[in-house]
């Protein structure tokens, strides 16, 4: 009865029309909002999405290279987008989870195994458009997961110690050169701490990166090739005990400065002028140059007791193709262009680190000036000396990186002994890696 | 919903009309509210659609995810109550974050309300320049919602920051506040307390509702300033106080932005500003344990629900509603 009553109205037309119109208008609005981005091909052209992280300078040269690519391939249109590292990583994860990853994407070393094992990346071995003849096999291996090539490294970077040479000289401390050991480093730090009103260095105990170099110098490493932990609590406790003792002695930065480190050069004790040196990646040296000035020098990291070098050449970033891309050939063409095309190499320069492509690297090295030139010379001085880079770290390492700095706070503020903190870190690490 | 109720009760007897005209009459009578109701639904539809698609669905999905292990990349895997069990039995950092949040709520909320009330009382008695002072005191809460003020806060209380510099001229050398485990939480709480604008405005409105004759009567009875505040202002203001308390408590439990920014996203130093939501974010977005993060979110929802219910229960004994008496 009720139902019929409602369907049996005598509507005053004037009353109904606005309601219907409003409903239709609202719906149109909704549909229009959703429909705008649905189409993949614009005017019969293949449309590719390409995104990366980086600053405006990198975006400018990348877009210039992409324009050249579009001129050479009139049937392909490339939509580019970029953002800062942290938001890029999160956005990409969300896109990938929803099956909407961009066709071509810049990837971090630590993402490869996760993305590859989830089937999100295209196996590039099967893409004939991509040639990798000019990239060393050790470097290529960093883009592999279970033997398949899922990503190609774009640039290479290495760990480096940056220091203020003027102040080192004034303090009468010998400047470092390749082959100095961790013991030499500790001694230099103590001397600097005593001779100046600053500390010798940013305390390296905060980062897994520097622990890794220390470990590799002792013939170990963070992970085995199968992604298991390759060190034990005793190793970590010894590392932390050493760095923390130096911190207590005023040889490296105190905990209340070390805890402020957030990755930016400006918040490093060295960048802030509280310390006289610091470890970093050579791709990040520019930030320190701006703060320290012309007396900034680059030196290799210390080696192990028997001379084993701990630092290595790491891909500063890699490039891969989404497994869901509707245009894998076009996407592969773009990847090949970015890695191998000589003109693209000239445009891109060292915006992504020194290119891994040997020919391109040799082509552009003479054109470099200033800091870029010094970084290139620094890398050249290490060529042939370093051991092969480790395989891509396992899924879960991202969480451990932040846990490492967090837990070192407990050592630095003397809330827990290095030994106990190391054990806790490893318990946590095992469960992160298992999940 | 209220519109429909009378219609349901009335329509069955009228559904069997005796004459044509009565039927037509009742049809129009029924039809009018019903059509209006239809229009209401149409106009509500954007909001309803938003609520269903953007709030309700994600909530239900997260409830499901809380019983799974889900890393965003591979399909969620059902693990039953594992997430909840792990959270309560073998995750010390979880308890650390819960404790930090509790301390924060207990410190920041009462202090913020006290400051808001004090400033509201002061502003209420000002005659000239009322508008200016109100805006000036309200401004921090407009700024406070943004990341930038948290960054400024961090710079102010940092090692070598403004506050540090000022204090060192008096011979107090702290070496920074946000970078020391004992102080960081208080600095974050201070940022919240400083943003007392919203409760202050509500207090001001409440103060203006207090009838003047009550004060006059109290004065006649020889009540001093303090007496008048305790016996007139506070009871009359208690509903507003209660409203502010509930709102600020719920907000404080969900504190995220200031701690995230001040501690550089880590909840440091040494986990001292690791709030519940910060740890939730860390689990979900840094460690990709979306299932665990979802479980944490649901526990937070339940706890906030319980705390709010307790506040409502306690209100019976201290909130005074004028209209009842």
Interface residues (C-beta under 8 A of the other chain):
Chain A: X1 X2 X5 X6 X8 X9 X10 X11 X15 X16 X19 X22 X23 X26 X30 X90 X93 X94 X96 X97 X114 X115 X117 X118 X120 X255 X256 X257 X259 X260 X262 X267 X272 X395 X396 X398 X399 X402 X405 X406 X409 X410 X412 X413 X415 X432 X435
Chain B: X8 X11 X12 X15 X24 X27 X28 X30 X31 X34 X35 X38 X39 X42 X43 X45 X46 X49 X69 X71 X72 X73 X74 X158 X159 X160 X175 X176 X179 X180 X181 X264 X265 X266 X267 X268 X269 X270 X271 X282 X285 X286 X287 X288 X289
